[in-house]
Amino acid sequence: MELMDRIIAYEEGNINEAEILQLFAELIKSGMAWSLQGHYGRTAKALIDAEYISEDGQTIFYQDIAQ
């Protein structure tokens, strides 16, 4: 699935938690998280602060989310 398709699926609520983490990891890695509308940057920052994703965009999967 293309990035834009995954963003649309995210906005429509059609992806699971693991897919959300993967999406935001990619957005952080590419820098797009900081250039899209504010929600994406705030969510990316929250995921980094919660240690679900590293600052360089590496996904840290936790057992309860990866299942």
PDB file of N, CA, C and O in Angstrom:
ATOM      1  N   MET A   1       0.855  -1.180   0.000  1.00  0.00           N
ATOM      2  CA  MET A   1       0.000   0.000   0.000  1.00  0.00           C
ATOM      3  C   MET A   1       0.896   1.237   0.000  1.00  0.00           C
ATOM      4  O   MET A   1       1.847   1.320   0.777  1.00  0.00           O
ATOM      5  N   GLU A   2       0.596   2.175  -0.855  1.00  0.00           N
ATOM      6  CA  GLU A   2       1.348   3.427  -0.942  1.00  0.00           C
ATOM      7  C   GLU A   2       1.166   4.267   0.333  1.00  0.00           C
ATOM      8  O   GLU A   2       0.181   4.114   1.055  1.00  0.00           O
ATOM      9  N   LEU A   3       2.120   5.142   0.588  1.00  0.00           N
ATOM     10  CA  LEU A   3       2.087   5.983   1.784  1.00  0.00           C
ATOM     11  C   LEU A   3       0.799   6.788   1.866  1.00  0.00           C
ATOM     12  O   LEU A   3       0.169   6.843   2.922  1.00  0.00           O
ATOM     13  N   MET A   4       0.401   7.413   0.758  1.00  0.00           N
ATOM     14  CA  MET A   4      -0.805   8.241   0.789  1.00  0.00           C
ATOM     15  C   MET A   4      -2.042   7.392   1.089  1.00  0.00           C
ATOM     16  O   MET A   4      -2.952   7.843   1.785  1.00  0.00           O
ATOM     17  N   ASP A   5      -2.075   6.184   0.570  1.00  0.00           N
ATOM     18  CA  ASP A   5      -3.192   5.277   0.861  1.00  0.00           C
ATOM     19  C   ASP A   5      -3.233   4.925   2.347  1.00  0.00           C
ATOM     20  O   ASP A   5      -4.307   4.834   2.941  1.00  0.00           O
ATOM     21  N   ARG A   6      -2.054   4.729   2.942  1.00  0.00           N
ATOM     22  CA  ARG A   6      -2.007   4.419   4.378  1.00  0.00           C
ATOM     23  C   ARG A   6      -2.409   5.621   5.221  1.00  0.00           C
ATOM     24  O   ARG A   6      -3.045   5.458   6.263  1.00  0.00           O
ATOM     25  N   ILE A   7      -2.050   6.820   4.787  1.00  0.00           N
ATOM     26  CA  ILE A   7      -2.476   8.029   5.501  1.00  0.00           C
ATOM     27  C   ILE A   7      -3.996   8.145   5.454  1.00  0.00           C
ATOM     28  O   ILE A   7      -4.630   8.448   6.465  1.00  0.00           O
ATOM     29  N   ILE A   8      -4.572   7.908   4.296  1.00  0.00           N
ATOM     30  CA  ILE A   8      -6.032   7.964   4.157  1.00  0.00           C
ATOM     31  C   ILE A   8      -6.683   6.892   5.025  1.00  0.00           C
ATOM     32  O   ILE A   8      -7.666   7.164   5.714  1.00  0.00           O
ATOM     33  N   ALA A   9      -6.142   5.679   4.997  1.00  0.00           N
ATOM     34  CA  ALA A   9      -6.685   4.598   5.827  1.00  0.00           C
ATOM     35  C   ALA A   9      -6.601   4.970   7.306  1.00  0.00           C
ATOM     36  O   ALA A   9      -7.524   4.690   8.071  1.00  0.00           O
ATOM     37  N   TYR A  10      -5.493   5.603   7.711  1.00  0.00           N
ATOM     38  CA  TYR A  10      -5.338   6.065   9.099  1.00  0.00           C
ATOM     39  C   TYR A  10      -6.422   7.085   9.443  1.00  0.00           C
ATOM     40  O   TYR A  10      -7.071   6.980  10.483  1.00  0.00           O
ATOM     41  N   GLU A  11      -6.612   8.059   8.578  1.00  0.00           N
ATOM     42  CA  GLU A  11      -7.607   9.102   8.843  1.00  0.00           C
ATOM     43  C   GLU A  11      -9.016   8.546   8.869  1.00  0.00           C
ATOM     44  O   GLU A  11      -9.885   9.091   9.549  1.00  0.00           O
ATOM     45  N   GLU A  12      -9.254   7.471   8.137  1.00  0.00           N
ATOM     46  CA  GLU A  12     -10.574   6.837   8.129  1.00  0.00           C
ATOM     47  C   GLU A  12     -10.729   5.813   9.254  1.00  0.00           C
ATOM     48  O   GLU A  12     -11.809   5.250   9.432  1.00  0.00           O
ATOM     49  N   GLY A  13      -9.664   5.571  10.010  1.00  0.00           N
ATOM     50  CA  GLY A  13      -9.713   4.614  11.107  1.00  0.00           C
ATOM     51  C   GLY A  13      -9.666   3.166  10.645  1.00  0.00           C
ATOM     52  O   GLY A  13     -10.181   2.276  11.323  1.00  0.00           O
ATOM     53  N   ASN A  14      -9.053   2.929   9.498  1.00  0.00           N
ATOM     54  CA  ASN A  14      -9.051   1.590   8.903  1.00  0.00           C
ATOM     55  C   ASN A  14      -7.726   0.849   9.019  1.00  0.00           C
ATOM     56  O   ASN A  14      -7.478  -0.080   8.251  1.00  0.00           O
ATOM     57  N   ILE A  15      -6.865   1.239   9.964  1.00  0.00           N
ATOM     58  CA  ILE A  15      -5.637   0.478  10.195  1.00  0.00           C
ATOM     59  C   ILE A  15      -5.505   0.197  11.687  1.00  0.00           C
ATOM     60  O   ILE A  15      -6.029   0.936  12.521  1.00  0.00           O
ATOM     61  N   ASN A  16      -4.798  -0.881  12.008  1.00  0.00           N
ATOM     62  CA  ASN A  16      -4.667  -1.266  13.417  1.00  0.00           C
ATOM     63  C   ASN A  16      -3.501  -0.530  14.080  1.00  0.00           C
ATOM     64  O   ASN A  16      -2.797   0.247  13.433  1.00  0.00           O
ATOM     65  N   GLU A  17      -3.304  -0.783  15.379  1.00  0.00           N
ATOM     66  CA  GLU A  17      -2.288  -0.050  16.141  1.00  0.00           C
ATOM     67  C   GLU A  17      -0.874  -0.285  15.607  1.00  0.00           C
ATOM     68  O   GLU A  17      -0.080   0.652  15.519  1.00  0.00           O
ATOM     69  N   ALA A  18      -0.560  -1.521  15.254  1.00  0.00           N
ATOM     70  CA  ALA A  18       0.774  -1.810  14.720  1.00  0.00           C
ATOM     71  C   ALA A  18       1.004  -1.067  13.413  1.00  0.00           C
ATOM     72  O   ALA A  18       2.100  -0.560  13.172  1.00  0.00           O
ATOM     73  N   GLU A  19      -0.018  -0.999  12.568  1.00  0.00           N
ATOM     74  CA  GLU A  19       0.099  -0.280  11.295  1.00  0.00           C
ATOM     75  C   GLU A  19       0.229   1.219  11.520  1.00  0.00           C
ATOM     76  O   GLU A  19       0.914   1.904  10.760  1.00  0.00           O
ATOM     77  N   ILE A  20      -0.422   1.733  12.559  1.00  0.00           N
ATOM     78  CA  ILE A  20      -0.287   3.151  12.906  1.00  0.00           C
ATOM     79  C   ILE A  20       1.156   3.452  13.307  1.00  0.00           C
ATOM     80  O   ILE A  20       1.728   4.456  12.882  1.00  0.00           O
ATOM     81  N   LEU A  21       1.737   2.581  14.124  1.00  0.00           N
ATOM     82  CA  LEU A  21       3.134   2.784  14.526  1.00  0.00           C
ATOM     83  C   LEU A  21       4.062   2.728  13.323  1.00  0.00           C
ATOM     84  O   LEU A  21       4.982   3.537  13.213  1.00  0.00           O
ATOM     85  N   GLN A  22       3.832   1.790  12.430  1.00  0.00           N
ATOM     86  CA  GLN A  22       4.656   1.695  11.227  1.00  0.00           C
ATOM     87  C   GLN A  22       4.514   2.949  10.367  1.00  0.00           C
ATOM     88  O   GLN A  22       5.501   3.466   9.843  1.00  0.00           O
ATOM     89  N   LEU A  23       3.287   3.430  10.226  1.00  0.00           N
ATOM     90  CA  LEU A  23       3.048   4.644   9.447  1.00  0.00           C
ATOM     91  C   LEU A  23       3.794   5.827  10.053  1.00  0.00           C
ATOM     92  O   LEU A  23       4.502   6.547   9.348  1.00  0.00           O
ATOM     93  N   PHE A  24       3.636   6.026  11.361  1.00  0.00           N
ATOM     94  CA  PHE A  24       4.279   7.178  11.986  1.00  0.00           C
ATOM     95  C   PHE A  24       5.796   7.040  12.015  1.00  0.00           C
ATOM     96  O   PHE A  24       6.504   8.044  11.944  1.00  0.00           O
ATOM     97  N   ALA A  25       6.307   5.819  12.118  1.00  0.00           N
ATOM     98  CA  ALA A  25       7.749   5.620  12.039  1.00  0.00           C
ATOM     99  C   ALA A  25       8.263   6.088  10.674  1.00  0.00           C
ATOM    100  O   ALA A  25       9.291   6.760  10.585  1.00  0.00           O
ATOM    101  N   GLU A  26       7.545   5.731   9.627  1.00  0.00           N
ATOM    102  CA  GLU A  26       7.942   6.151   8.281  1.00  0.00           C
ATOM    103  C   GLU A  26       7.832   7.668   8.126  1.00  0.00           C
ATOM    104  O   GLU A  26       8.699   8.294   7.516  1.00  0.00           O
ATOM    105  N   LEU A  27       6.774   8.256   8.672  1.00  0.00           N
ATOM    106  CA  LEU A  27       6.612   9.710   8.585  1.00  0.00           C
ATOM    107  C   LEU A  27       7.723  10.437   9.338  1.00  0.00           C
ATOM    108  O   LEU A  27       8.202  11.477   8.888  1.00  0.00           O
ATOM    109  N   ILE A  28       8.130   9.892  10.479  1.00  0.00           N
ATOM    110  CA  ILE A  28       9.217  10.503  11.248  1.00  0.00           C
ATOM    111  C   ILE A  28      10.532  10.363  10.491  1.00  0.00           C
ATOM    112  O   ILE A  28      11.281  11.331  10.366  1.00  0.00           O
ATOM    113  N   LYS A  29      10.820   9.156   9.982  1.00  0.00           N
ATOM    114  CA  LYS A  29      12.064   8.909   9.231  1.00  0.00           C
ATOM    115  C   LYS A  29      12.204   9.859   8.049  1.00  0.00           C
ATOM    116  O   LYS A  29      13.281  10.399   7.795  1.00  0.00           O
ATOM    117  N   SER A  30      11.111  10.056   7.336  1.00  0.00           N
ATOM    118  CA  SER A  30      11.156  10.889   6.127  1.00  0.00           C
ATOM    119  C   SER A  30      11.083  12.382   6.437  1.00  0.00           C
ATOM    120  O   SER A  30      11.380  13.212   5.577  1.00  0.00           O
ATOM    121  N   GLY A  31      10.689  12.725   7.662  1.00  0.00           N
ATOM    122  CA  GLY A  31      10.514  14.122   8.032  1.00  0.00           C
ATOM    123  C   GLY A  31       9.120  14.659   7.731  1.00  0.00           C
ATOM    124  O   GLY A  31       8.795  15.794   8.082  1.00  0.00           O
ATOM    125  N   MET A  32       8.303  13.845   7.086  1.00  0.00           N
ATOM    126  CA  MET A  32       6.953  14.294   6.722  1.00  0.00           C
ATOM    127  C   MET A  32       6.070  14.559   7.933  1.00  0.00           C
ATOM    128  O   MET A  32       5.148  15.371   7.855  1.00  0.00           O
ATOM    129  N   ALA A  33       6.335  13.889   9.053  1.00  0.00           N
ATOM    130  CA  ALA A  33       5.510  14.073  10.244  1.00  0.00           C
ATOM    131  C   ALA A  33       5.494  15.540  10.668  1.00  0.00           C
ATOM    132  O   ALA A  33       4.514  16.027  11.231  1.00  0.00           O
ATOM    133  N   TRP A  34       6.591  16.231  10.391  1.00  0.00           N
ATOM    134  CA  TRP A  34       6.736  17.618  10.840  1.00  0.00           C
ATOM    135  C   TRP A  34       6.237  18.621   9.798  1.00  0.00           C
ATOM    136  O   TRP A  34       6.158  19.815  10.085  1.00  0.00           O
ATOM    137  N   SER A  35       5.904  18.160   8.610  1.00  0.00           N
ATOM    138  CA  SER A  35       5.442  19.090   7.579  1.00  0.00           C
ATOM    139  C   SER A  35       3.962  18.909   7.228  1.00  0.00           C
ATOM    140  O   SER A  35       3.375  19.765   6.567  1.00  0.00           O
ATOM    141  N   LEU A  36       3.362  17.811   7.660  1.00  0.00           N
ATOM    142  CA  LEU A  36       1.923  17.619   7.443  1.00  0.00           C
ATOM    143  C   LEU A  36       1.161  18.454   8.466  1.00  0.00           C
ATOM    144  O   LEU A  36       1.771  19.150   9.278  1.00  0.00           O
ATOM    145  N   GLN A  37      -0.166  18.388   8.430  1.00  0.00           N
ATOM    146  CA  GLN A  37      -0.962  19.162   9.385  1.00  0.00           C
ATOM    147  C   GLN A  37      -0.528  18.846  10.815  1.00  0.00           C
ATOM    148  O   GLN A  37       0.050  17.790  11.073  1.00  0.00           O
ATOM    149  N   GLY A  38      -0.800  19.742  11.725  1.00  0.00           N
ATOM    150  CA  GLY A  38      -0.309  19.677  13.099  1.00  0.00           C
ATOM    151  C   GLY A  38      -0.558  18.377  13.833  1.00  0.00           C
ATOM    152  O   GLY A  38       0.267  17.962  14.646  1.00  0.00           O
ATOM    153  N   HIS A  39      -1.676  17.728  13.563  1.00  0.00           N
ATOM    154  CA  HIS A  39      -2.005  16.473  14.231  1.00  0.00           C
ATOM    155  C   HIS A  39      -0.884  15.446  14.071  1.00  0.00           C
ATOM    156  O   HIS A  39      -0.559  14.725  15.015  1.00  0.00           O
ATOM    157  N   TYR A  40      -0.300  15.382  12.890  1.00  0.00           N
ATOM    158  CA  TYR A  40       0.729  14.380  12.627  1.00  0.00           C
ATOM    159  C   TYR A  40       1.981  14.644  13.448  1.00  0.00           C
ATOM    160  O   TYR A  40       2.562  13.713  14.007  1.00  0.00           O
ATOM    161  N   GLY A  41       2.395  15.877  13.526  1.00  0.00           N
ATOM    162  CA  GLY A  41       3.559  16.219  14.339  1.00  0.00           C
ATOM    163  C   GLY A  41       3.313  15.987  15.815  1.00  0.00           C
ATOM    164  O   GLY A  41       4.178  15.468  16.520  1.00  0.00           O
ATOM    165  N   ARG A  42       2.130  16.370  16.285  1.00  0.00           N
ATOM    166  CA  ARG A  42       1.799  16.162  17.704  1.00  0.00           C
ATOM    167  C   ARG A  42       1.732  14.678  18.033  1.00  0.00           C
ATOM    168  O   ARG A  42       2.227  14.245  19.073  1.00  0.00           O
ATOM    169  N   THR A  43       1.122  13.904  17.152  1.00  0.00           N
ATOM    170  CA  THR A  43       1.017  12.457  17.380  1.00  0.00           C
ATOM    171  C   THR A  43       2.395  11.810  17.321  1.00  0.00           C
ATOM    172  O   THR A  43       2.715  10.954  18.146  1.00  0.00           O
ATOM    173  N   ALA A  44       3.210  12.212  16.353  1.00  0.00           N
ATOM    174  CA  ALA A  44       4.569  11.680  16.249  1.00  0.00           C
ATOM    175  C   ALA A  44       5.351  11.976  17.521  1.00  0.00           C
ATOM    176  O   ALA A  44       6.030  11.098  18.053  1.00  0.00           O
ATOM    177  N   LYS A  45       5.259  13.201  18.008  1.00  0.00           N
ATOM    178  CA  LYS A  45       5.965  13.593  19.241  1.00  0.00           C
ATOM    179  C   LYS A  45       5.471  12.772  20.425  1.00  0.00           C
ATOM    180  O   LYS A  45       6.272  12.342  21.255  1.00  0.00           O
ATOM    181  N   ALA A  46       4.164  12.550  20.511  1.00  0.00           N
ATOM    182  CA  ALA A  46       3.601  11.757  21.606  1.00  0.00           C
ATOM    183  C   ALA A  46       4.095  10.310  21.540  1.00  0.00           C
ATOM    184  O   ALA A  46       4.385   9.706  22.573  1.00  0.00           O
ATOM    185  N   LEU A  47       4.192   9.755  20.335  1.00  0.00           N
ATOM    186  CA  LEU A  47       4.679   8.375  20.181  1.00  0.00           C
ATOM    187  C   LEU A  47       6.162   8.275  20.532  1.00  0.00           C
ATOM    188  O   LEU A  47       6.606   7.267  21.083  1.00  0.00           O
ATOM    189  N   ILE A  48       6.922   9.314  20.214  1.00  0.00           N
ATOM    190  CA  ILE A  48       8.336   9.352  20.597  1.00  0.00           C
ATOM    191  C   ILE A  48       8.458   9.465  22.112  1.00  0.00           C
ATOM    192  O   ILE A  48       9.231   8.734  22.731  1.00  0.00           O
ATOM    193  N   ASP A  49       7.699  10.378  22.707  1.00  0.00           N
ATOM    194  CA  ASP A  49       7.752  10.576  24.157  1.00  0.00           C
ATOM    195  C   ASP A  49       7.333   9.324  24.925  1.00  0.00           C
ATOM    196  O   ASP A  49       7.855   9.044  26.004  1.00  0.00           O
ATOM    197  N   ALA A  50       6.383   8.574  24.358  1.00  0.00           N
ATOM    198  CA  ALA A  50       5.912   7.342  24.995  1.00  0.00           C
ATOM    199  C   ALA A  50       6.834   6.156  24.693  1.00  0.00           C
ATOM    200  O   ALA A  50       6.599   5.041  25.159  1.00  0.00           O
ATOM    201  N   GLU A  51       7.884   6.411  23.909  1.00  0.00           N
ATOM    202  CA  GLU A  51       8.887   5.418  23.536  1.00  0.00           C
ATOM    203  C   GLU A  51       8.324   4.262  22.707  1.00  0.00           C
ATOM    204  O   GLU A  51       8.780   3.124  22.816  1.00  0.00           O
ATOM    205  N   TYR A  52       7.330   4.571  21.882  1.00  0.00           N
ATOM    206  CA  TYR A  52       6.843   3.601  20.901  1.00  0.00           C
ATOM    207  C   TYR A  52       7.668   3.678  19.622  1.00  0.00           C
ATOM    208  O   TYR A  52       7.814   2.694  18.897  1.00  0.00           O
ATOM    209  N   ILE A  53       8.206   4.872  19.359  1.00  0.00           N
ATOM    210  CA  ILE A  53       9.034   5.111  18.173  1.00  0.00           C
ATOM    211  C   ILE A  53      10.220   5.964  18.624  1.00  0.00           C
ATOM    212  O   ILE A  53      10.064   6.883  19.428  1.00  0.00           O
ATOM    213  N   SER A  54      11.400   5.651  18.101  1.00  0.00           N
ATOM    214  CA  SER A  54      12.580   6.440  18.457  1.00  0.00           C
ATOM    215  C   SER A  54      12.583   7.750  17.664  1.00  0.00           C
ATOM    216  O   SER A  54      11.836   7.908  16.699  1.00  0.00           O
ATOM    217  N   GLU A  55      13.429   8.672  18.086  1.00  0.00           N
ATOM    218  CA  GLU A  55      13.498   9.974  17.419  1.00  0.00           C
ATOM    219  C   GLU A  55      13.961   9.878  15.973  1.00  0.00           C
ATOM    220  O   GLU A  55      13.694  10.775  15.174  1.00  0.00           O
ATOM    221  N   ASP A  56      14.656   8.789  15.632  1.00  0.00           N
ATOM    222  CA  ASP A  56      15.095   8.618  14.240  1.00  0.00           C
ATOM    223  C   ASP A  56      14.132   7.757  13.427  1.00  0.00           C
ATOM    224  O   ASP A  56      14.431   7.382  12.293  1.00  0.00           O
ATOM    225  N   GLY A  57      12.964   7.443  14.017  1.00  0.00           N
ATOM    226  CA  GLY A  57      11.923   6.742  13.272  1.00  0.00           C
ATOM    227  C   GLY A  57      11.974   5.231  13.340  1.00  0.00           C
ATOM    228  O   GLY A  57      11.361   4.554  12.515  1.00  0.00           O
ATOM    229  N   GLN A  58      12.694   4.692  14.310  1.00  0.00           N
ATOM    230  CA  GLN A  58      12.723   3.242  14.488  1.00  0.00           C
ATOM    231  C   GLN A  58      11.537   2.828  15.360  1.00  0.00           C
ATOM    232  O   GLN A  58      11.336   3.372  16.446  1.00  0.00           O
ATOM    233  N   THR A  59      10.769   1.879  14.886  1.00  0.00           N
ATOM    234  CA  THR A  59       9.597   1.417  15.617  1.00  0.00           C
ATOM    235  C   THR A  59      10.019   0.491  16.738  1.00  0.00           C
ATOM    236  O   THR A  59      10.813  -0.428  16.538  1.00  0.00           O
ATOM    237  N   ILE A  60       9.481   0.743  17.918  1.00  0.00           N
ATOM    238  CA  ILE A  60       9.720  -0.108  19.075  1.00  0.00           C
ATOM    239  C   ILE A  60       8.381  -0.777  19.377  1.00  0.00           C
ATOM    240  O   ILE A  60       7.500  -0.170  19.986  1.00  0.00           O
ATOM    241  N   PHE A  61       8.235  -2.027  18.949  1.00  0.00           N
ATOM    242  CA  PHE A  61       6.970  -2.725  19.170  1.00  0.00           C
ATOM    243  C   PHE A  61       6.929  -3.317  20.568  1.00  0.00           C
ATOM    244  O   PHE A  61       7.893  -3.938  21.015  1.00  0.00           O
ATOM    245  N   TYR A  62       5.833  -3.128  21.242  1.00  0.00           N
ATOM    246  CA  TYR A  62       5.592  -3.741  22.528  1.00  0.00           C
ATOM    247  C   TYR A  62       4.712  -4.961  22.314  1.00  0.00           C
ATOM    248  O   TYR A  62       3.924  -5.009  21.369  1.00  0.00           O
ATOM    249  N   GLN A  63       4.844  -5.922  23.172  1.00  0.00           N
ATOM    250  CA  GLN A  63       4.142  -7.192  23.048  1.00  0.00           C
ATOM    251  C   GLN A  63       2.639  -6.996  22.860  1.00  0.00           C
ATOM    252  O   GLN A  63       2.041  -7.660  22.013  1.00  0.00           O
ATOM    253  N   ASP A  64       2.022  -6.115  23.618  1.00  0.00           N
ATOM    254  CA  ASP A  64       0.566  -5.955  23.558  1.00  0.00           C
ATOM    255  C   ASP A  64       0.109  -5.333  22.245  1.00  0.00           C
ATOM    256  O   ASP A  64      -1.043  -5.521  21.854  1.00  0.00           O
ATOM    257  N   ILE A  65       0.973  -4.602  21.555  1.00  0.00           N
ATOM    258  CA  ILE A  65       0.579  -3.966  20.299  1.00  0.00           C
ATOM    259  C   ILE A  65       0.903  -4.857  19.103  1.00  0.00           C
ATOM    260  O   ILE A  65       0.168  -4.869  18.116  1.00  0.00           O
ATOM    261  N   ALA A  66       1.994  -5.597  19.193  1.00  0.00           N
ATOM    262  CA  ALA A  66       2.437  -6.399  18.051  1.00  0.00           C
ATOM    263  C   ALA A  66       1.567  -7.619  17.799  1.00  0.00           C
ATOM    264  O   ALA A  66       1.654  -8.227  16.732  1.00  0.00           O
ATOM    265  N   GLN A  67       0.745  -7.982  18.743  1.00  0.00           N
ATOM    266  CA  GLN A  67      -0.079  -9.187  18.564  1.00  0.00           C
ATOM    267  C   GLN A  67      -1.236  -8.961  17.650  1.00  0.00           C
ATOM    268  O   GLN A  67      -2.016  -9.880  17.403  1.00  0.00           O
TER     269      GLN A  67
END
